[in-house]
Amino acid sequence: MIIKVGISNRHVHLTKEIYFKLFGKEELEKVRDLDQPGQYASNSFVSIRSGSRIIDNVRVVGPLRNYNQVEISRTDAIKLKVNPPVRDSGDISHSAPIILIGPKGSVALPEGLILATRHIHITKEELKKYGFDGKQKVAVLVNGEKGGIIDNIKFKVLDTAFLTLHLDTDEGNAFDLQSGDEVTLIKSLGSDTNEIKK
């Protein structure tokens, strides 16, 4: 079974309240749609800071949400000297703190900094069609000179979704993958690595 890859660069999700504190306005402006329905890249950027270490030009991804979350790679974490947990999107309880700096102000978040789990966006209908229950983990086979197997991938089940594997930039670079590339879905190494025929 062949699926597309989406590489996620560092980005932030914000509530309306925090966005206003950082930017002095209430609405995000869309630059372009992202691969998942309803999600888009905005023209708003923040700096993220831990101690004296800063990463600038981190994009705010829309739409505004009911929680604040900062997704970075392990390389970013090393630069910031932080150790955020690996979490599903939205699971920010007891995650790492981070400071956000915008053009109109700054906010110290007590939690919200994470390394996102690798995951596949999929609809409930597709889960049923392909014989998954949504709870198991799967792997993908990557071809090419830097190919290999990426295991321990979760499903992110949504009402509407474009079937895509999301990886962070470190994971993409390790396998020389770019957004739009294709990989083959296989069973997890913990079970059977035969290709899933769909």
C-alpha positions in Angstrom: 0.0 0.0 0.0 1.6 3.3 -1.1 1.0 6.5 0.8 2.3 10.1 0.5 4.7 11.7 3.0 4.4 15.1 4.6 7.4 16.6 6.3 6.5 19.0 9.2 8.9 21.8 10.0 8.8 23.4 13.4 5.5 25.2 14.0 3.1 26.4 16.7 -0.6 26.1 17.3 -2.2 28.9 19.3 -5.4 29.8 21.1 -7.1 33.1 20.1 -6.2 34.6 23.5 -2.4 33.9 23.2 -2.4 34.8 19.5 -3.8 38.2 20.4 -1.2 38.7 23.2 1.6 38.0 20.7 0.2 39.8 17.6 -2.4 42.3 18.8 -5.0 41.0 16.4 -7.6 38.2 16.6 -7.5 36.6 13.1 -4.9 34.6 11.3 -4.2 35.4 7.7 -3.9 32.3 5.4 -0.9 32.0 3.0 -1.6 28.6 1.7 -3.5 25.4 2.5 -1.6 22.5 4.0 -2.2 18.8 3.0 -4.8 18.2 5.7 -8.3 19.6 5.2 -8.9 22.9 7.0 -5.3 23.4 8.0 -3.2 26.2 6.6 0.1 28.1 6.9 -0.3 31.6 8.1 1.9 34.7 7.6 2.4 35.0 11.3 5.7 33.9 12.9 7.0 33.8 16.5 10.4 33.2 18.1 10.7 30.4 20.7 13.1 30.8 23.6 14.4 28.7 26.4 16.9 30.5 28.6 19.2 32.5 26.3 18.6 30.2 23.3 16.3 31.3 20.6 14.9 30.0 17.4 13.3 32.6 15.2 10.7 32.5 12.4 8.5 29.7 13.7 5.3 29.7 11.7 1.8 29.8 13.3 -0.4 27.1 11.7 -4.1 27.7 11.4 -6.8 27.6 12.3 -6.6 28.8 15.9 -7.1 26.0 18.4 -8.3 25.5 22.0 -4.7 24.7 23.2 -1.2 26.1 22.7 1.4 23.7 21.3 4.9 24.1 19.9 6.2 21.2 17.8 9.9 21.0 17.2 12.5 18.4 16.1 15.2 16.8 18.3 17.8 19.0 16.6 15.8 22.0 17.6 15.5 20.7 21.2 19.3 20.3 21.3 19.8 23.9 20.1 17.4 25.1 22.8 18.8 22.8 25.5 15.4 21.3 26.3 14.0 17.8 26.5 10.4 17.8 25.4 8.4 14.5 25.5 7.2 12.7 22.4 3.5 13.2 22.3 0.4 13.0 20.1 -0.8 16.4 19.0 -3.0 17.9 21.7 -1.5 15.8 24.5 0.3 18.7 26.2 -0.3 17.9 29.9 3.1 18.0 31.7 5.0 18.6 28.5 7.9 21.1 28.4 7.7 24.8 29.0 8.6 27.4 26.3 8.6 31.2 25.8 6.9 32.6 22.7 7.9 36.0 21.4 5.7 37.9 18.9 5.7 41.4 17.5 3.4 42.7 20.2 4.4 40.8 23.3 5.7 37.5 24.8 4.1 34.7 26.7 5.7 32.0 28.9 3.8 28.8 28.4 4.2 26.4 31.4 3.7 23.5 29.0 3.1 22.8 25.3 6.5 22.0 23.8 6.6 18.6 22.3 8.2 16.3 19.8 5.3 15.0 17.7 4.8 11.3 17.3 5.1 10.1 13.7 1.6 9.4 12.5 -0.6 8.7 9.5 -3.7 10.9 9.0 -6.6 8.6 8.0 -10.4 8.7 8.1 -12.7 6.3 9.9 -13.9 5.1 6.5 -10.4 4.3 5.3 -9.6 2.5 8.5 -12.5 0.2 7.9 -11.8 -0.1 4.2 -8.2 -1.2 4.8 -8.9 -3.4 7.7 -7.3 -1.4 10.6 -8.8 -0.8 14.0 -6.8 2.4 14.5 -5.0 1.2 17.6 -2.2 -0.8 16.1 1.1 0.7 15.0 2.5 0.2 11.6 5.7 0.7 9.7 6.7 2.0 6.2 9.4 0.9 3.8 11.4 3.7 2.3 13.2 3.1 -1.0 16.3 4.9 -2.3 20.0 5.2 -1.3 19.1 6.2 2.3 16.1 4.0 2.5 15.0 1.7 5.3 12.1 1.0 7.6 10.4 3.6 9.8 8.5 1.7 12.5 6.3 2.7 15.5 3.9 4.8 13.5 0.5 5.6 14.9 -2.8 6.3 13.1 -4.4 9.7 13.6 -8.1 9.1 12.9 -10.2 12.0 11.8 -13.6 12.6 10.2 -11.9 14.2 7.2 -8.2 13.6 6.3 -5.9 13.2 3.4 -4.1 9.9 3.7 -0.5 11.0 4.6 2.4 10.0 6.8 3.6 12.9 8.8 7.3 13.0 9.9 9.4 15.8 11.4 12.4 17.3 9.6 14.9 15.1 11.4 13.0 11.9 10.4 12.6 13.1 6.8 16.3 14.1 6.5 17.5 10.7 7.9 15.7 8.9 5.1 16.2 11.6 2.4 12.4 12.1 2.2 10.6 15.3 1.1 6.9 16.2 1.2 5.1 14.5 -1.7 7.4 11.4 -1.7 5.8 8.0 -1.5 6.5 5.1 0.9 5.1 1.6 1.2 3.0 0.8 4.3 4.0 -2.5 5.9 3.1 -4.2 9.2 5.1 -3.3 12.3 8.4 -5.0 13.0 6.7 -6.4 16.1 4.4 -8.5 13.9 5.1 -9.0 10.2 6.9 -6.8 7.7 5.0 -8.1 4.7 3.6 -5.3 2.6 0.0 -4.4 3.3 -1.8 -5.0 0.0 -4.5 -2.4 -0.6 
